[in-house]
Amino acid sequence: SPDRVDYVFRNWHPQVVFHAAAYKHVPLMEENPCEAIRTNVFGTRVMADAAVSYGVEKFVMISTDKAVNPTNIMGASKRLCEMIIQSFSRKIRDGKADELPPLHVHSSDESGSMREIMKSAKNAKTEFVAVRFGNVLGSNGSVVPRFKEQIAKGGPVTVTHPDVIRYFMTIPEAAALVLQAGTYAKGGEIFVLDMGSPVKIDTLARNLIKLSGLRPDVDIKI
């Protein structure tokens, strides 16, 4: 909530913000598009407002490769987040951060607290940047632990669609590249990480079964 975010920023005054909070599960967001927008888009706007209001030096938003010409709700929501970040960056660069429309102002409260906060942000210096990358192996919700669990139980291994592809990287790679992007940032950039070649999820499942000493479709059904 905006109040909780304001409480954190008011008490701890972070210098750098890595904004990673989001709904990321593609099928779940297809089923709940309103929640995807409410959490991902408006959540990003709340964080951006707080960063400007409390003088954060650098704001790094964790985006996704799915934001490129988005074909699903999750990707579209993250593309909107990127546009918010770029809008903030542009206004700050032009010295017009006070022109950013406040998110929470009642029509009857023209001098509401959010409006006053945004007015005081005219001289904001926060550098906003977004970093796009794909799936992180071993992270919460990663498909690899799920596949291993299914193989250990004797199958079946579940693949949503045989043509689904994903770009993968490890947790240390992801963390290091996000930090590096934050260092390079001057404001307004969208960094796109080199994720290598895409991997078919079906192929990944079959390889994991083979690495377990079993045969796909024979010992373990897919």
PyMOL commands that place a pseudoatom at each C-alpha (Angstrom):
pseudoatom trace, name=CA, resn=SER, resi=1, chain=A, elem=C, hetatm=0, pos=[0.000, 0.000, 0.000]
pseudoatom trace, name=CA, resn=PRO, resi=2, chain=A, elem=C, hetatm=0, pos=[1.153, 3.621, -0.521]
pseudoatom trace, name=CA, resn=ASP, resi=3, chain=A, elem=C, hetatm=0, pos=[1.044, 4.210, 3.246]
pseudoatom trace, name=CA, resn=ARG, resi=4, chain=A, elem=C, hetatm=0, pos=[3.316, 1.243, 3.960]
pseudoatom trace, name=CA, resn=VAL, resi=5, chain=A, elem=C, hetatm=0, pos=[5.771, 2.258, 1.230]
pseudoatom trace, name=CA, resn=ASP, resi=6, chain=A, elem=C, hetatm=0, pos=[5.809, 5.819, 2.564]
pseudoatom trace, name=CA, resn=TYR, resi=7, chain=A, elem=C, hetatm=0, pos=[6.487, 4.491, 6.076]
pseudoatom trace, name=CA, resn=VAL, resi=8, chain=A, elem=C, hetatm=0, pos=[9.519, 2.518, 4.851]
pseudoatom trace, name=CA, resn=PHE, resi=9, chain=A, elem=C, hetatm=0, pos=[10.984, 5.391, 2.843]
pseudoatom trace, name=CA, resn=ARG, resi=10, chain=A, elem=C, hetatm=0, pos=[10.304, 7.947, 5.579]
pseudoatom trace, name=CA, resn=ASN, resi=11, chain=A, elem=C, hetatm=0, pos=[12.076, 5.865, 8.202]
pseudoatom trace, name=CA, resn=TRP, resi=12, chain=A, elem=C, hetatm=0, pos=[14.999, 4.403, 6.244]
pseudoatom trace, name=CA, resn=HIS, resi=13, chain=A, elem=C, hetatm=0, pos=[15.620, 6.838, 3.341]
pseudoatom trace, name=CA, resn=PRO, resi=14, chain=A, elem=C, hetatm=0, pos=[17.168, 4.297, 0.911]
pseudoatom trace, name=CA, resn=GLN, resi=15, chain=A, elem=C, hetatm=0, pos=[19.789, 5.606, -1.503]
pseudoatom trace, name=CA, resn=VAL, resi=16, chain=A, elem=C, hetatm=0, pos=[19.189, 2.892, -4.105]
pseudoatom trace, name=CA, resn=VAL, resi=17, chain=A, elem=C, hetatm=0, pos=[15.969, 1.004, -4.837]
pseudoatom trace, name=CA, resn=PHE, resi=18, chain=A, elem=C, hetatm=0, pos=[15.809, -2.306, -6.705]
pseudoatom trace, name=CA, resn=HIS, resi=19, chain=A, elem=C, hetatm=0, pos=[12.146, -2.683, -7.557]
pseudoatom trace, name=CA, resn=ALA, resi=20, chain=A, elem=C, hetatm=0, pos=[11.612, -6.417, -8.076]
pseudoatom trace, name=CA, resn=ALA, resi=21, chain=A, elem=C, hetatm=0, pos=[8.126, -6.847, -6.589]
pseudoatom trace, name=CA, resn=ALA, resi=22, chain=A, elem=C, hetatm=0, pos=[5.587, -7.985, -9.201]
pseudoatom trace, name=CA, resn=TYR, resi=23, chain=A, elem=C, hetatm=0, pos=[3.188, -10.681, -10.235]
pseudoatom trace, name=CA, resn=LYS, resi=24, chain=A, elem=C, hetatm=0, pos=[5.201, -12.670, -12.782]
pseudoatom trace, name=CA, resn=HIS, resi=25, chain=A, elem=C, hetatm=0, pos=[3.276, -15.905, -13.425]
pseudoatom trace, name=CA, resn=VAL, resi=26, chain=A, elem=C, hetatm=0, pos=[2.009, -15.654, -17.012]
pseudoatom trace, name=CA, resn=PRO, resi=27, chain=A, elem=C, hetatm=0, pos=[-1.074, -17.971, -16.874]
pseudoatom trace, name=CA, resn=LEU, resi=28, chain=A, elem=C, hetatm=0, pos=[-2.163, -16.518, -13.513]
pseudoatom trace, name=CA, resn=MET, resi=29, chain=A, elem=C, hetatm=0, pos=[-2.031, -12.995, -14.926]
pseudoatom trace, name=CA, resn=GLU, resi=30, chain=A, elem=C, hetatm=0, pos=[-4.073, -14.059, -17.964]
pseudoatom trace, name=CA, resn=GLU, resi=31, chain=A, elem=C, hetatm=0, pos=[-6.759, -15.189, -15.513]
pseudoatom trace, name=CA, resn=ASN, resi=32, chain=A, elem=C, hetatm=0, pos=[-6.489, -12.024, -13.364]
pseudoatom trace, name=CA, resn=PRO, resi=33, chain=A, elem=C, hetatm=0, pos=[-5.584, -9.067, -15.613]
pseudoatom trace, name=CA, resn=CYS, resi=34, chain=A, elem=C, hetatm=0, pos=[-6.961, -6.472, -13.190]
pseudoatom trace, name=CA, resn=GLU, resi=35, chain=A, elem=C, hetatm=0, pos=[-4.691, -7.740, -10.420]
pseudoatom trace, name=CA, resn=ALA, resi=36, chain=A, elem=C, hetatm=0, pos=[-1.720, -7.746, -12.823]
pseudoatom trace, name=CA, resn=ILE, resi=37, chain=A, elem=C, hetatm=0, pos=[-2.241, -4.056, -13.585]
pseudoatom trace, name=CA, resn=ARG, resi=38, chain=A, elem=C, hetatm=0, pos=[-3.087, -3.094, -10.009]
pseudoatom trace, name=CA, resn=THR, resi=39, chain=A, elem=C, hetatm=0, pos=[0.021, -4.704, -8.523]
pseudoatom trace, name=CA, resn=ASN, resi=40, chain=A, elem=C, hetatm=0, pos=[2.602, -4.340, -11.287]
pseudoatom trace, name=CA, resn=VAL, resi=41, chain=A, elem=C, hetatm=0, pos=[1.690, -0.973, -12.815]
pseudoatom trace, name=CA, resn=PHE, resi=42, chain=A, elem=C, hetatm=0, pos=[0.226, 0.971, -9.895]
pseudoatom trace, name=CA, resn=GLY, resi=43, chain=A, elem=C, hetatm=0, pos=[2.707, -0.645, -7.508]
pseudoatom trace, name=CA, resn=THR, resi=44, chain=A, elem=C, hetatm=0, pos=[5.553, 0.663, -9.660]
pseudoatom trace, name=CA, resn=ARG, resi=45, chain=A, elem=C, hetatm=0, pos=[4.005, 4.130, -9.719]
pseudoatom trace, name=CA, resn=VAL, resi=46, chain=A, elem=C, hetatm=0, pos=[3.704, 4.144, -5.912]
pseudoatom trace, name=CA, resn=MET, resi=47, chain=A, elem=C, hetatm=0, pos=[7.377, 3.146, -5.607]
pseudoatom trace, name=CA, resn=ALA, resi=48, chain=A, elem=C, hetatm=0, pos=[8.451, 5.776, -8.142]
pseudoatom trace, name=CA, resn=ASP, resi=49, chain=A, elem=C, hetatm=0, pos=[6.541, 8.500, -6.303]
pseudoatom trace, name=CA, resn=ALA, resi=50, chain=A, elem=C, hetatm=0, pos=[8.191, 7.524, -3.026]
pseudoatom trace, name=CA, resn=ALA, resi=51, chain=A, elem=C, hetatm=0, pos=[11.653, 7.435, -4.627]
pseudoatom trace, name=CA, resn=VAL, resi=52, chain=A, elem=C, hetatm=0, pos=[11.264, 10.969, -5.967]
pseudoatom trace, name=CA, resn=SER, resi=53, chain=A, elem=C, hetatm=0, pos=[9.703, 12.287, -2.758]
pseudoatom trace, name=CA, resn=TYR, resi=54, chain=A, elem=C, hetatm=0, pos=[12.483, 10.965, -0.517]
pseudoatom trace, name=CA, resn=GLY, resi=55, chain=A, elem=C, hetatm=0, pos=[15.478, 11.733, -2.720]
pseudoatom trace, name=CA, resn=VAL, resi=56, chain=A, elem=C, hetatm=0, pos=[16.467, 8.220, -3.823]
pseudoatom trace, name=CA, resn=GLU, resi=57, chain=A, elem=C, hetatm=0, pos=[19.618, 8.438, -5.945]
pseudoatom trace, name=CA, resn=LYS, resi=58, chain=A, elem=C, hetatm=0, pos=[18.983, 5.464, -8.225]
pseudoatom trace, name=CA, resn=PHE, resi=59, chain=A, elem=C, hetatm=0, pos=[15.871, 3.395, -8.973]
pseudoatom trace, name=CA, resn=VAL, resi=60, chain=A, elem=C, hetatm=0, pos=[16.407, 0.099, -10.827]
pseudoatom trace, name=CA, resn=MET, resi=61, chain=A, elem=C, hetatm=0, pos=[13.230, -1.608, -12.003]
pseudoatom trace, name=CA, resn=ILE, resi=62, chain=A, elem=C, hetatm=0, pos=[13.410, -5.322, -12.731]
pseudoatom trace, name=CA, resn=SER, resi=63, chain=A, elem=C, hetatm=0, pos=[11.587, -5.827, -16.023]
pseudoatom trace, name=CA, resn=THR, resi=64, chain=A, elem=C, hetatm=0, pos=[11.273, -8.830, -18.314]
pseudoatom trace, name=CA, resn=ASP, resi=65, chain=A, elem=C, hetatm=0, pos=[12.002, -9.980, -21.853]
pseudoatom trace, name=CA, resn=LYS, resi=66, chain=A, elem=C, hetatm=0, pos=[8.226, -10.503, -22.100]
pseudoatom trace, name=CA, resn=ALA, resi=67, chain=A, elem=C, hetatm=0, pos=[7.811, -6.699, -22.230]
pseudoatom trace, name=CA, resn=VAL, resi=68, chain=A, elem=C, hetatm=0, pos=[9.173, -6.721, -25.802]
pseudoatom trace, name=CA, resn=ASN, resi=69, chain=A, elem=C, hetatm=0, pos=[6.143, -6.531, -28.146]
pseudoatom trace, name=CA, resn=PRO, resi=70, chain=A, elem=C, hetatm=0, pos=[4.129, -8.162, -25.337]
pseudoatom trace, name=CA, resn=THR, resi=71, chain=A, elem=C, hetatm=0, pos=[1.899, -11.091, -26.211]
pseudoatom trace, name=CA, resn=ASN, resi=72, chain=A, elem=C, hetatm=0, pos=[0.464, -11.591, -22.717]
pseudoatom trace, name=CA, resn=ILE, resi=73, chain=A, elem=C, hetatm=0, pos=[-0.937, -9.576, -19.812]
pseudoatom trace, name=CA, resn=MET, resi=74, chain=A, elem=C, hetatm=0, pos=[2.176, -9.999, -17.685]
pseudoatom trace, name=CA, resn=GLY, resi=75, chain=A, elem=C, hetatm=0, pos=[4.446, -8.647, -20.435]
pseudoatom trace, name=CA, resn=ALA, resi=76, chain=A, elem=C, hetatm=0, pos=[2.063, -5.782, -21.174]
pseudoatom trace, name=CA, resn=SER, resi=77, chain=A, elem=C, hetatm=0, pos=[1.900, -4.807, -17.495]
pseudoatom trace, name=CA, resn=LYS, resi=78, chain=A, elem=C, hetatm=0, pos=[5.706, -4.714, -17.274]
pseudoatom trace, name=CA, resn=ARG, resi=79, chain=A, elem=C, hetatm=0, pos=[5.937, -2.649, -20.467]
pseudoatom trace, name=CA, resn=LEU, resi=80, chain=A, elem=C, hetatm=0, pos=[3.616, -0.127, -18.818]
pseudoatom trace, name=CA, resn=CYS, resi=81, chain=A, elem=C, hetatm=0, pos=[5.982, -0.136, -15.807]
pseudoatom trace, name=CA, resn=GLU, resi=82, chain=A, elem=C, hetatm=0, pos=[8.882, 0.684, -18.126]
pseudoatom trace, name=CA, resn=MET, resi=83, chain=A, elem=C, hetatm=0, pos=[6.889, 3.571, -19.606]
pseudoatom trace, name=CA, resn=ILE, resi=84, chain=A, elem=C, hetatm=0, pos=[6.262, 4.944, -16.106]
pseudoatom trace, name=CA, resn=ILE, resi=85, chain=A, elem=C, hetatm=0, pos=[9.993, 4.805, -15.362]
pseudoatom trace, name=CA, resn=GLN, resi=86, chain=A, elem=C, hetatm=0, pos=[10.847, 6.520, -18.650]
pseudoatom trace, name=CA, resn=SER, resi=87, chain=A, elem=C, hetatm=0, pos=[8.237, 9.236, -18.042]
pseudoatom trace, name=CA, resn=PHE, resi=88, chain=A, elem=C, hetatm=0, pos=[9.672, 9.971, -14.601]
pseudoatom trace, name=CA, resn=SER, resi=89, chain=A, elem=C, hetatm=0, pos=[13.178, 10.070, -16.059]
pseudoatom trace, name=CA, resn=ARG, resi=90, chain=A, elem=C, hetatm=0, pos=[12.180, 12.454, -18.835]
pseudoatom trace, name=CA, resn=LYS, resi=91, chain=A, elem=C, hetatm=0, pos=[10.432, 14.877, -16.469]
pseudoatom trace, name=CA, resn=ILE, resi=92, chain=A, elem=C, hetatm=0, pos=[13.374, 14.830, -14.050]
pseudoatom trace, name=CA, resn=ARG, resi=93, chain=A, elem=C, hetatm=0, pos=[15.838, 15.460, -16.878]
pseudoatom trace, name=CA, resn=ASP, resi=94, chain=A, elem=C, hetatm=0, pos=[13.750, 18.463, -17.990]
pseudoatom trace, name=CA, resn=GLY, resi=95, chain=A, elem=C, hetatm=0, pos=[13.463, 19.779, -14.425]
pseudoatom trace, name=CA, resn=LYS, resi=96, chain=A, elem=C, hetatm=0, pos=[9.684, 19.295, -14.483]
pseudoatom trace, name=CA, resn=ALA, resi=97, chain=A, elem=C, hetatm=0, pos=[9.158, 16.451, -12.005]
pseudoatom trace, name=CA, resn=ASP, resi=98, chain=A, elem=C, hetatm=0, pos=[6.507, 18.565, -10.280]
pseudoatom trace, name=CA, resn=GLU, resi=99, chain=A, elem=C, hetatm=0, pos=[4.338, 18.182, -13.418]
pseudoatom trace, name=CA, resn=LEU, resi=100, chain=A, elem=C, hetatm=0, pos=[3.941, 14.446, -12.857]
pseudoatom trace, name=CA, resn=PRO, resi=101, chain=A, elem=C, hetatm=0, pos=[0.254, 13.920, -12.000]
pseudoatom trace, name=CA, resn=PRO, resi=102, chain=A, elem=C, hetatm=0, pos=[-0.236, 12.688, -8.431]
pseudoatom trace, name=CA, resn=LEU, resi=103, chain=A, elem=C, hetatm=0, pos=[-1.640, 9.197, -8.121]
pseudoatom trace, name=CA, resn=HIS, resi=104, chain=A, elem=C, hetatm=0, pos=[-3.788, 9.644, -5.010]
pseudoatom trace, name=CA, resn=VAL, resi=105, chain=A, elem=C, hetatm=0, pos=[-5.686, 12.949, -4.858]
pseudoatom trace, name=CA, resn=HIS, resi=106, chain=A, elem=C, hetatm=0, pos=[-9.373, 13.323, -4.093]
pseudoatom trace, name=CA, resn=SER, resi=107, chain=A, elem=C, hetatm=0, pos=[-11.271, 15.702, -6.377]
pseudoatom trace, name=CA, resn=SER, resi=108, chain=A, elem=C, hetatm=0, pos=[-12.338, 17.719, -3.335]
pseudoatom trace, name=CA, resn=ASP, resi=109, chain=A, elem=C, hetatm=0, pos=[-8.769, 17.995, -2.043]
pseudoatom trace, name=CA, resn=GLU, resi=110, chain=A, elem=C, hetatm=0, pos=[-6.903, 20.171, -4.536]
pseudoatom trace, name=CA, resn=SER, resi=111, chain=A, elem=C, hetatm=0, pos=[-4.101, 20.766, -2.037]
pseudoatom trace, name=CA, resn=GLY, resi=112, chain=A, elem=C, hetatm=0, pos=[-3.917, 17.120, -1.002]
pseudoatom trace, name=CA, resn=SER, resi=113, chain=A, elem=C, hetatm=0, pos=[-0.780, 15.655, 0.483]
pseudoatom trace, name=CA, resn=MET, resi=114, chain=A, elem=C, hetatm=0, pos=[0.221, 13.797, -2.727]
pseudoatom trace, name=CA, resn=ARG, resi=115, chain=A, elem=C, hetatm=0, pos=[-0.143, 16.959, -4.785]
pseudoatom trace, name=CA, resn=GLU, resi=116, chain=A, elem=C, hetatm=0, pos=[2.076, 18.844, -2.337]
pseudoatom trace, name=CA, resn=ILE, resi=117, chain=A, elem=C, hetatm=0, pos=[4.645, 16.038, -2.369]
pseudoatom trace, name=CA, resn=MET, resi=118, chain=A, elem=C, hetatm=0, pos=[4.867, 16.112, -6.172]
pseudoatom trace, name=CA, resn=LYS, resi=119, chain=A, elem=C, hetatm=0, pos=[5.215, 19.911, -6.160]
pseudoatom trace, name=CA, resn=SER, resi=120, chain=A, elem=C, hetatm=0, pos=[8.169, 19.597, -3.793]
pseudoatom trace, name=CA, resn=ALA, resi=121, chain=A, elem=C, hetatm=0, pos=[9.771, 17.120, -6.223]
pseudoatom trace, name=CA, resn=LYS, resi=122, chain=A, elem=C, hetatm=0, pos=[10.589, 19.805, -8.813]
pseudoatom trace, name=CA, resn=ASN, resi=123, chain=A, elem=C, hetatm=0, pos=[14.330, 19.468, -8.206]
pseudoatom trace, name=CA, resn=ALA, resi=124, chain=A, elem=C, hetatm=0, pos=[14.351, 15.662, -8.034]
pseudoatom trace, name=CA, resn=LYS, resi=125, chain=A, elem=C, hetatm=0, pos=[17.568, 13.944, -9.157]
pseudoatom trace, name=CA, resn=THR, resi=126, chain=A, elem=C, hetatm=0, pos=[16.548, 10.277, -9.034]
pseudoatom trace, name=CA, resn=GLU, resi=127, chain=A, elem=C, hetatm=0, pos=[17.970, 8.228, -11.911]
pseudoatom trace, name=CA, resn=PHE, resi=128, chain=A, elem=C, hetatm=0, pos=[15.402, 5.698, -13.131]
pseudoatom trace, name=CA, resn=VAL, resi=129, chain=A, elem=C, hetatm=0, pos=[16.438, 2.648, -15.149]
pseudoatom trace, name=CA, resn=ALA, resi=130, chain=A, elem=C, hetatm=0, pos=[14.886, -0.676, -16.145]
pseudoatom trace, name=CA, resn=VAL, resi=131, chain=A, elem=C, hetatm=0, pos=[16.630, -4.029, -16.670]
pseudoatom trace, name=CA, resn=ARG, resi=132, chain=A, elem=C, hetatm=0, pos=[15.053, -6.737, -18.823]
pseudoatom trace, name=CA, resn=PHE, resi=133, chain=A, elem=C, hetatm=0, pos=[15.943, -10.391, -18.477]
pseudoatom trace, name=CA, resn=GLY, resi=134, chain=A, elem=C, hetatm=0, pos=[14.362, -13.823, -18.682]
pseudoatom trace, name=CA, resn=ASN, resi=135, chain=A, elem=C, hetatm=0, pos=[13.817, -16.672, -16.265]
pseudoatom trace, name=CA, resn=VAL, resi=136, chain=A, elem=C, hetatm=0, pos=[16.207, -17.217, -13.376]
pseudoatom trace, name=CA, resn=LEU, resi=137, chain=A, elem=C, hetatm=0, pos=[17.087, -20.847, -12.683]
pseudoatom trace, name=CA, resn=GLY, resi=138, chain=A, elem=C, hetatm=0, pos=[16.380, -21.912, -9.123]
pseudoatom trace, name=CA, resn=SER, resi=139, chain=A, elem=C, hetatm=0, pos=[14.361, -18.835, -8.216]
pseudoatom trace, name=CA, resn=ASN, resi=140, chain=A, elem=C, hetatm=0, pos=[10.939, -19.070, -6.595]
pseudoatom trace, name=CA, resn=GLY, resi=141, chain=A, elem=C, hetatm=0, pos=[8.524, -20.469, -9.155]
pseudoatom trace, name=CA, resn=SER, resi=142, chain=A, elem=C, hetatm=0, pos=[11.310, -21.665, -11.456]
pseudoatom trace, name=CA, resn=VAL, resi=143, chain=A, elem=C, hetatm=0, pos=[10.326, -24.612, -13.622]
pseudoatom trace, name=CA, resn=VAL, resi=144, chain=A, elem=C, hetatm=0, pos=[13.463, -26.675, -12.856]
pseudoatom trace, name=CA, resn=PRO, resi=145, chain=A, elem=C, hetatm=0, pos=[12.674, -27.428, -9.182]
pseudoatom trace, name=CA, resn=ARG, resi=146, chain=A, elem=C, hetatm=0, pos=[9.113, -28.280, -10.261]
pseudoatom trace, name=CA, resn=PHE, resi=147, chain=A, elem=C, hetatm=0, pos=[10.362, -30.721, -12.896]
pseudoatom trace, name=CA, resn=LYS, resi=148, chain=A, elem=C, hetatm=0, pos=[12.801, -32.323, -10.432]
pseudoatom trace, name=CA, resn=GLU, resi=149, chain=A, elem=C, hetatm=0, pos=[9.986, -32.785, -7.935]
pseudoatom trace, name=CA, resn=GLN, resi=150, chain=A, elem=C, hetatm=0, pos=[7.767, -34.382, -10.577]
pseudoatom trace, name=CA, resn=ILE, resi=151, chain=A, elem=C, hetatm=0, pos=[10.551, -36.719, -11.741]
pseudoatom trace, name=CA, resn=ALA, resi=152, chain=A, elem=C, hetatm=0, pos=[11.261, -37.790, -8.144]
pseudoatom trace, name=CA, resn=LYS, resi=153, chain=A, elem=C, hetatm=0, pos=[7.600, -38.773, -7.802]
pseudoatom trace, name=CA, resn=GLY, resi=154, chain=A, elem=C, hetatm=0, pos=[7.762, -40.867, -10.970]
pseudoatom trace, name=CA, resn=GLY, resi=155, chain=A, elem=C, hetatm=0, pos=[6.061, -38.350, -13.214]
pseudoatom trace, name=CA, resn=PRO, resi=156, chain=A, elem=C, hetatm=0, pos=[4.301, -37.204, -15.159]
pseudoatom trace, name=CA, resn=VAL, resi=157, chain=A, elem=C, hetatm=0, pos=[6.299, -34.056, -15.999]
pseudoatom trace, name=CA, resn=THR, resi=158, chain=A, elem=C, hetatm=0, pos=[3.878, -31.304, -17.049]
pseudoatom trace, name=CA, resn=VAL, resi=159, chain=A, elem=C, hetatm=0, pos=[4.661, -28.907, -19.902]
pseudoatom trace, name=CA, resn=THR, resi=160, chain=A, elem=C, hetatm=0, pos=[2.060, -26.244, -20.713]
pseudoatom trace, name=CA, resn=HIS, resi=161, chain=A, elem=C, hetatm=0, pos=[2.708, -26.334, -24.472]
pseudoatom trace, name=CA, resn=PRO, resi=162, chain=A, elem=C, hetatm=0, pos=[5.395, -28.076, -26.576]
pseudoatom trace, name=CA, resn=ASP, resi=163, chain=A, elem=C, hetatm=0, pos=[6.335, -24.823, -28.350]
pseudoatom trace, name=CA, resn=VAL, resi=164, chain=A, elem=C, hetatm=0, pos=[6.893, -22.713, -25.218]
pseudoatom trace, name=CA, resn=ILE, resi=165, chain=A, elem=C, hetatm=0, pos=[10.419, -21.264, -25.039]
pseudoatom trace, name=CA, resn=ARG, resi=166, chain=A, elem=C, hetatm=0, pos=[12.229, -19.397, -22.267]
pseudoatom trace, name=CA, resn=TYR, resi=167, chain=A, elem=C, hetatm=0, pos=[15.547, -17.609, -21.813]
pseudoatom trace, name=CA, resn=PHE, resi=168, chain=A, elem=C, hetatm=0, pos=[17.394, -18.737, -18.692]
pseudoatom trace, name=CA, resn=MET, resi=169, chain=A, elem=C, hetatm=0, pos=[20.149, -17.420, -16.451]
pseudoatom trace, name=CA, resn=THR, resi=170, chain=A, elem=C, hetatm=0, pos=[21.441, -18.278, -12.993]
pseudoatom trace, name=CA, resn=ILE, resi=171, chain=A, elem=C, hetatm=0, pos=[20.758, -16.323, -9.798]
pseudoatom trace, name=CA, resn=PRO, resi=172, chain=A, elem=C, hetatm=0, pos=[24.388, -15.026, -9.480]
pseudoatom trace, name=CA, resn=GLU, resi=173, chain=A, elem=C, hetatm=0, pos=[24.341, -13.901, -13.130]
pseudoatom trace, name=CA, resn=ALA, resi=174, chain=A, elem=C, hetatm=0, pos=[21.033, -12.097, -12.669]
pseudoatom trace, name=CA, resn=ALA, resi=175, chain=A, elem=C, hetatm=0, pos=[22.104, -10.341, -9.460]
pseudoatom trace, name=CA, resn=ALA, resi=176, chain=A, elem=C, hetatm=0, pos=[25.479, -9.259, -10.871]
pseudoatom trace, name=CA, resn=LEU, resi=177, chain=A, elem=C, hetatm=0, pos=[23.973, -7.905, -14.100]
pseudoatom trace, name=CA, resn=VAL, resi=178, chain=A, elem=C, hetatm=0, pos=[21.268, -5.958, -12.274]
pseudoatom trace, name=CA, resn=LEU, resi=179, chain=A, elem=C, hetatm=0, pos=[23.920, -4.324, -10.079]
pseudoatom trace, name=CA, resn=GLN, resi=180, chain=A, elem=C, hetatm=0, pos=[26.043, -3.573, -13.147]
pseudoatom trace, name=CA, resn=ALA, resi=181, chain=A, elem=C, hetatm=0, pos=[23.096, -1.985, -14.956]
pseudoatom trace, name=CA, resn=GLY, resi=182, chain=A, elem=C, hetatm=0, pos=[22.432, 0.187, -11.917]
pseudoatom trace, name=CA, resn=THR, resi=183, chain=A, elem=C, hetatm=0, pos=[26.041, 1.360, -12.033]
pseudoatom trace, name=CA, resn=TYR, resi=184, chain=A, elem=C, hetatm=0, pos=[25.909, 2.183, -15.756]
pseudoatom trace, name=CA, resn=ALA, resi=185, chain=A, elem=C, hetatm=0, pos=[22.566, 3.991, -15.533]
pseudoatom trace, name=CA, resn=LYS, resi=186, chain=A, elem=C, hetatm=0, pos=[22.364, 7.704, -16.232]
pseudoatom trace, name=CA, resn=GLY, resi=187, chain=A, elem=C, hetatm=0, pos=[18.572, 7.815, -16.272]
pseudoatom trace, name=CA, resn=GLY, resi=188, chain=A, elem=C, hetatm=0, pos=[15.887, 6.569, -18.650]
pseudoatom trace, name=CA, resn=GLU, resi=189, chain=A, elem=C, hetatm=0, pos=[17.692, 3.543, -20.072]
pseudoatom trace, name=CA, resn=ILE, resi=190, chain=A, elem=C, hetatm=0, pos=[16.225, 0.088, -20.571]
pseudoatom trace, name=CA, resn=PHE, resi=191, chain=A, elem=C, hetatm=0, pos=[19.058, -2.433, -20.348]
pseudoatom trace, name=CA, resn=VAL, resi=192, chain=A, elem=C, hetatm=0, pos=[18.514, -5.685, -22.232]
pseudoatom trace, name=CA, resn=LEU, resi=193, chain=A, elem=C, hetatm=0, pos=[20.709, -8.537, -21.021]
pseudoatom trace, name=CA, resn=ASP, resi=194, chain=A, elem=C, hetatm=0, pos=[22.237, -11.029, -23.425]
pseudoatom trace, name=CA, resn=MET, resi=195, chain=A, elem=C, hetatm=0, pos=[20.411, -14.187, -22.394]
pseudoatom trace, name=CA, resn=GLY, resi=196, chain=A, elem=C, hetatm=0, pos=[21.996, -16.448, -25.015]
pseudoatom trace, name=CA, resn=SER, resi=197, chain=A, elem=C, hetatm=0, pos=[19.770, -18.810, -26.998]
pseudoatom trace, name=CA, resn=PRO, resi=198, chain=A, elem=C, hetatm=0, pos=[16.183, -19.655, -26.017]
pseudoatom trace, name=CA, resn=VAL, resi=199, chain=A, elem=C, hetatm=0, pos=[15.442, -23.099, -24.633]
pseudoatom trace, name=CA, resn=LYS, resi=200, chain=A, elem=C, hetatm=0, pos=[12.299, -25.098, -25.348]
pseudoatom trace, name=CA, resn=ILE, resi=201, chain=A, elem=C, hetatm=0, pos=[10.666, -26.072, -22.070]
pseudoatom trace, name=CA, resn=ASP, resi=202, chain=A, elem=C, hetatm=0, pos=[9.829, -29.471, -23.572]
pseudoatom trace, name=CA, resn=THR, resi=203, chain=A, elem=C, hetatm=0, pos=[13.514, -30.041, -24.374]
pseudoatom trace, name=CA, resn=LEU, resi=204, chain=A, elem=C, hetatm=0, pos=[14.498, -28.920, -20.877]
pseudoatom trace, name=CA, resn=ALA, resi=205, chain=A, elem=C, hetatm=0, pos=[12.076, -31.432, -19.354]
pseudoatom trace, name=CA, resn=ARG, resi=206, chain=A, elem=C, hetatm=0, pos=[13.433, -34.269, -21.499]
pseudoatom trace, name=CA, resn=ASN, resi=207, chain=A, elem=C, hetatm=0, pos=[17.045, -33.400, -20.657]
pseudoatom trace, name=CA, resn=LEU, resi=208, chain=A, elem=C, hetatm=0, pos=[16.296, -33.346, -16.919]
pseudoatom trace, name=CA, resn=ILE, resi=209, chain=A, elem=C, hetatm=0, pos=[14.678, -36.788, -17.190]
pseudoatom trace, name=CA, resn=LYS, resi=210, chain=A, elem=C, hetatm=0, pos=[17.748, -38.118, -19.024]
pseudoatom trace, name=CA, resn=LEU, resi=211, chain=A, elem=C, hetatm=0, pos=[20.093, -36.546, -16.429]
pseudoatom trace, name=CA, resn=SER, resi=212, chain=A, elem=C, hetatm=0, pos=[18.126, -38.449, -13.788]
pseudoatom trace, name=CA, resn=GLY, resi=213, chain=A, elem=C, hetatm=0, pos=[19.051, -41.693, -15.556]
pseudoatom trace, name=CA, resn=LEU, resi=214, chain=A, elem=C, hetatm=0, pos=[15.562, -42.233, -16.933]
pseudoatom trace, name=CA, resn=ARG, resi=215, chain=A, elem=C, hetatm=0, pos=[13.948, -42.283, -20.368]
pseudoatom trace, name=CA, resn=PRO, resi=216, chain=A, elem=C, hetatm=0, pos=[11.428, -39.628, -21.455]
pseudoatom trace, name=CA, resn=ASP, resi=217, chain=A, elem=C, hetatm=0, pos=[8.018, -41.014, -22.437]
pseudoatom trace, name=CA, resn=VAL, resi=218, chain=A, elem=C, hetatm=0, pos=[9.103, -44.489, -21.308]
pseudoatom trace, name=CA, resn=ASP, resi=219, chain=A, elem=C, hetatm=0, pos=[10.073, -44.262, -17.616]
pseudoatom trace, name=CA, resn=ILE, resi=220, chain=A, elem=C, hetatm=0, pos=[8.640, -40.775, -17.121]
pseudoatom trace, name=CA, resn=LYS, resi=221, chain=A, elem=C, hetatm=0, pos=[5.674, -39.513, -19.100]
pseudoatom trace, name=CA, resn=ILE, resi=222, chain=A, elem=C, hetatm=0, pos=[5.540, -35.922, -20.309]
for i in range(1, 222): cmd.bond("trace and resi %d" % i, "trace and resi %d" % (i + 1))
show_as sticks, trace
zoom trace
